[in-house]
Amino acid sequence: MAKEISENTKFTISVKTVSSIIGGVVAILGSIWALDNHYASAADVEKVQKGLEAQIVQMRQEKIEDELFMLDIKKQQQNGKLSPLDAALYERYTRKLKESQQKLINKGNTQ
């Protein structure tokens, strides 16, 4: 036998049941919110990583340029001549600087 529902039908629910339903909904929504924020942060990691890589490359280039500058000063102080060790360092730093600049150019072309 089916009961007919109308305006006069009484429906009672306990406070315990209502609070359980509200607690469950809050827990589910809280979990969804936390997971969504977790994955949104993971998406930003790539952007931050690219920025850090660019800063590292720039710092390396600046370090090499500083070393070359110091060797140029040393060369001027020694009447245009460097010791064999300093000359080898100068060549190495020059090569590394060119390689670093070429990597940046290549990276810019692939993006």
C-alpha positions, 0 to 999 in steps of 0.5 A: 500500500502506497501512502499519499504525500500531501501538505498535511503529511508530517515528516519528522527528522531528528537533530542527530540525523540533520547534524550527521547529514550536514557533517557529511556534506561539509566533509565531502566539500572540504575534501574536494576543496583540499584536493582541488587546491593541491592539484592547482598548486601542482600545476603552478610548479612547472611555471615556478620551475621554469622561472628558477631555471632561467634565474640559475642560467642568468646567475651562471652567466653573470659568474662567468662574465665576472671571472672574464672581467677579472682575467681582463683586469689581470691581463691589463696589469700584466702588460697584455699577457696572462699566465698559461693557467689564466689563459686556459681559464680565459678560454674555458670561461669564454667557451662556457659563456658562448655555450650558455648563450647558445642554449638560451637561443636554442631553448627560445626557438623550441618554445 
